[in-house]
Structures are given as structure tokens and as C-alpha cells.
């Protein structure tokens, strides 16, 4: 049984913000999915918003329930977990989630499709996929055991039952391969070989990108008969990198991170990607 839809006024507020960000109204199919899947059910009681100064401010549902609900339906990224003082899991900015689903063409592609999501986290993105494609079409993988448990619980509470796998996203999940679409909710600096191997010929891979010079951009690649993949980078999205689990702490701490800077005249967005 599905959970009640998102509060109408809050969902409409969020859709308006996303439409403003995209520069056009959210397509009806995706708008209905966003109304159907209540984002607040996929958030913990304690979330952190950016404070505009490079840090984070706590929003505690038990102390400020109205402010917490308002944050849940605002087009911002919300940190849900810290590891050694650094954010390691978040509820992604809804406009980024919708933009990725638009790039995947899930508002126009016919069902059935077989989709695997790398990085379950809170489960919200997996729930949207279920709302669009049906529970049986969706597999979601989470390496962090605690996050996998939370994500699966959130999904079941909201009435969605995709296949939830506690495993290494880099290894994929061959049991249900081949997939028509692989979606990653973390960034990578290369395509894991398992991803191309487990994608059907002509299938697509969408993943945020990470490199030594920039953690930004989304790779859209299509698999080819020889097992490789070719596509291009799109100039949107900055996601946390693929990681291994470490002990978590309840909140942020300050840390000194030195960086090195270099420049280039080559625009990465003008270059195709062949993997």
C-alpha cells in the first residue's frame, strides 16, 4: 500500500522552484511522480542545510517541525550523514534529480525498462523510479550497510518494493543484468567495467563525474556492440564521490583541506567521451 502523497501545497511549491530552475514546467509524468512520492518520508529527523558560508546548519524535526518540513520541500540539497566531520550522504537537490531523469528520457520512454541505481542512500530517487517504471523494473544498490537499511525501510514505509541490494556499486548486480539504464547517485572518475558489461547493447549510463580538476558534470554514455560506451558530458550536477563505508559521526566538524589549482583553455563540455 502506497503512503499518502506529498502535502499538496508543499509539492506545488517544490515543483514551481524546479520549473524555475529548469526554465520550463516539469513534464506531467515527472510532476506526478514528484507529487506521488513524499520526499519528507525519506529524510531523517536531523538534516543539515548549507548556511551560505561554506558550512551547515542543523534542522531538527523534533525541535522545529515546520522548518524541517519546509526544508524537505525546498529545492536544496540536504545532508543526511557525516563521516569524520565531512558530508558523505545527502538528499540530492530535487531539480538535479529531475534533470537527470529528464536526461534519461524517463518521461517519454515506454515501459517496461530495467533500471539499476547505484547508491540507494535515502531511497527517494529509487522511489521516483518505481513510480515511473514500476517496482519490478528497479534495482538499487548501496554499499553502506546502515544506509541500505535506512533506504529500504524508507521505501517500504512509502509503499515501494524495488530490489534493494547491499553491495558494491562499482561491481553492479549481475543477477538482474542486462539493464537498459544505469543511474548513479554518486560521482566517479571512470566507468567501472561492470557497468558497461551489465548494460544492454544500446543501453545508457548516466553518472555524475569527478576528476582531479573538478567534481562537476554528468556523463551520458550509450553502450556499443564492442562493449565500450560513448557519449558526452553535460554541465550540471556535483555529487559526492563513490566511497567505502567508515564510522559515522552525528554532525559536521571543521577540517583543513588544501587544494591545488591549474587552468586549461579546453572546455570539457565541448568534448565527447569514449570509455
N, C-alpha and C positions, 0 to 999 in steps of 0.2 A: 504494500500500500504506500502510495506516494505521500510525502509530507505536504502540508498546505503550501501554496505558492508564496513567493516573497510578498511582503506587505506592498500593496498596490502603489501607494504614494512614493515609497522609498524606491521601488523598482523603476517607476517612471522617472524619478529624479536621476537615477543612475543611467538609464537609457538616454536621457537628454544630455548628460555630461559626455557619454560615449559618442553620441551623434555629433556633438560639438567638436570633440577631438578628431573624429574621422572626417568631418566636413560634409557628412551626409547622414540621413537617418539610418539606423540599424536595420538591415533587411528583416522582413517579418518573421522568417523562420528562426533567425538567431535571437530576435527580440522576444519571441515566445519562449525560447529555451531559457533566456535570462529571467523572464518572469516566473517560469515554472520552477527553476532551481533556486531555492532561497539561500543566498550567499551567507547569511548570518549563521546558518546551521553548520557551516564548515569552518567556523572561526572559534578559537579558544576564548576563554573569559578574559585573558590578558593578551593584548595585541599592542604593537608599537608602530606609531606613525612617524614619518620624518618630521623633524622640528624646523626645517628650513635653514638650519645652520650646520648641517652635516651630522647631526645626532638624531636621537629618537626620543619620543615622549610616550609614556605608558598610557594606555587607555584600558581601564579595568571595568569589566561589565558589572561586577558586584558592587562597585562604588559609583559608577556613572553609567547606568544602563542606557539612557537616552543618547549620550555622547557616543557610547560604544556602538549602538545600532546605527547612528548617523554615519559613523566611520565605515561600517560594514557595507553601506550603500553609497559610498563616495568613490569616485574613480581615482583611487590611490592604491599603491602597494602597501600591504600591512605585514610587518614582520611577525612571525609566529614562533620562532625558535632562535636562540642564540647558542653558539658553541664557542667556548673560550672567549666570550665577550664580543664575538662577531656574529652578524645575522647569517644563519645557514638554512633557513626555510621561511617562506613567506606566502601570503595570499597575493598572487600577482595582480597588478593593475588591470581591472576588468577590460579597459579599452585595448590593452595589449593582448589579452586572451581572445577577445572578439576579433581583433585584427588578424591574429594567427588563424583562427577558424575561417575567416574570410579568405585568407591566402590559400588555405587548404581547399576552399571551394565547397565546404560542407553545407552551405546554404543553397547550393544548386545541384550537387552530385546526387545521383539516385542511390537508394539503398538496395540491397544490403552492401555494406562495406565492412572490411575487417580492419580495425584500428588498434594499435598498441601505443600507449602513452608511457613515456619514460619519466618517472618522477611523480608519484601519486600526491605526495605532500598532504594538503588538507582534504583532497578528494573533489574539490569544486570543479576543476576542469574535466575530470573523469565523469562527473555527474552531467555536465553540459553535453559531453559526447554521448552519454546514454540517452539523454533527452532528444538528441538529434538523430541517433542511429539505432537505438535500442540496446538494452543491456548486454545481449548476447554478442554484439559486434565489438565490444570494448574489452581490452585487456589493459591493465595499468600496473606498472612495476615500481616498487620502492625499495631502495637498499636499506635505509634506516629503519630498523625494526620498530622503534617507537612510533615513527611517522606512519609506517604501514598500518600499524594497529589503529592509530587515530583516524587515518584516512578511510580505512574500511568501516570503522564504526560510524563515521560521519555519513558515508554513503548509505549504509544500511538504515540509519536513522532517517535519512531523507527518502528512503524507499528505492534505492538503486542497487543493483547487484551485478556489477561487472566482475570479470575475473581479476582479483587482486593478488598479485604475486609479490612475495617478499624475496627480492633477489637483486642481482647486479644489473642495472640498466644498460651498462656497456655490453653485457652479454646477451641482451634481449631475452626473448622467451620463445625458443624454437617449437615448443609443444603446440602452439596455435598458429605458427607460420605456414604459408607466407601471408604477409599483411599488405593491404592496399595502401595503408598510410601509417607512417611512424611520426609521432609528435613527441618532442622533448620539451620538458618544462625547466630544464637546466641547460647551461651553455657548455659547449665542447670546443676543443681546438683542433679536432679531427673527427671524421666519421668512424666510429667503431666498426670494424669489419662485419660484426654480427648484424649490424643494422642493414647494410646493403644485402647481405646474404639472406636475411629474413624478409625482405621486401619483394613483393611480386614484381615480375618484369613490367616495367611501365608504372610501377607504384611510386609513391612520393615520400620524401623525408623532409620534415620541417624541424629545424632546431635553432635555438639561439646560438650565437657564435662567440668564441672567446679566443683571444690571441695575446701575444706578448705586448702588443702595442695598444690593444683596445678590446674591452669586453662590451661589445655592442654589435647589433645587427642580427639578422635572421637568414639562415641558409635554406633555400628551397631547392631540392635536388630530385631528379627523376632517375630511377634505375634503368640500366641499359642491358641488352642481352649478354654482354660480356661480363656482367657482374659489377661493373663500375656504376657511378652515378654522376650526373652532370646537372648543373643548374646555375643559380645566381644568388647573390646576396641582396637583401632588402634592408634599407636603412631604418630599422626600427627594432626596439626591444633591447634591454640589458638585463640579463638574468644571472643568477648565481651559478658558479661553475659546478660541474659534476664533482662529487666528493665521496669520501668514505665516512662512515659514522664515527663520531667522537663524543666524549661525555658532554652533556649539555649543561648550561647554566641558566638561571632564571631571567637574566637581563643583560643589558649591554655594559661593557667596560671600555675605558679608553685604551687605545693602543697606538704606538708609533709605527707607521708603515712608510718606509722610504720608497720613492719611485724614481725611475729614470725616464727621460723624455727624448724623443727624436722626431724628425719630420720627414715627410715624403711628398712629392708632387703627384703621386699616383693615387687616384680615388679608388678605393676598393669596390665601390658600388658600380663602377664602370666596367668591372672585370667579371667575366664568367667564372664559375667554379667547376672544376673537374676533379672528382675524387675516385 
